[in-house]
Amino acid sequence: MNRSLPQSARSVSRRRGALFHYYLAYVTLMSSILLMAGTCLHTILQSDQTDRRVSLFLHSLLRCERILRADVEAAKLTLDSDAALTLARDDGIQIRWAADRGILTRLETQSEELLSSDRFVFPAGSKIEMKIRDDGATVVRFFEPSVFVKYSAVGNGGLNRNKPITEAFPPTPEGAAVQPVTEIILQ
């Protein structure tokens, strides 16, 4: 059939569909560029969320440390349990610091009357404990959330109160990672 067509018609039929290859190359090139741009944008946004979460944790930690150190300087410290300590000032004011998973509460009372209260909320999965070291120093330890659990982006320490301890604070496997711990050493 091609032999019966004139030479100009045969060349047109051979070139038909050649534009498809150009479009295919263009689409492949554009999709790879868009994929790289999307990956970069996703990484930037994820980094921003991580920085914001760390910033909130450090801001709460610094505010807590400043107030706790001021309280310890002006009062006599007594460790009640792993989650609570009491400070007694000379003027009759008692300050109680109590930890409940990721929330640290400061209550200031005088003769059973509440004068002020303050809460320090840490990200979901955080844990706070209070101990006395061998050298006699009181240590408040802040365990950051586990790297093996995905917590809600808007989660705070009060979000996981109904979860069992083993689910809210899973143990970090030996050799897999080290759970970050921040300590405030008092006296």
Secondary structure, DSSP 4 states (H G I P E B T S, - for coil): -GGGS-HHHHHHHHHTTHHHHHHHHHHHHHHHHHHHHHHHHHHHHHHHHHHHHHHHHHHHHHHHHHHHHHHHHTEEEEEEETTEEEEEETTSEEEEEEEETTEEEEEEEETTEEEEEEEEE-BTT-EEEEEE-TTS-EEEEEEPPPTTS---TT-BTTTTTTS-HHHHSPPPPTTT----EEEEEE-
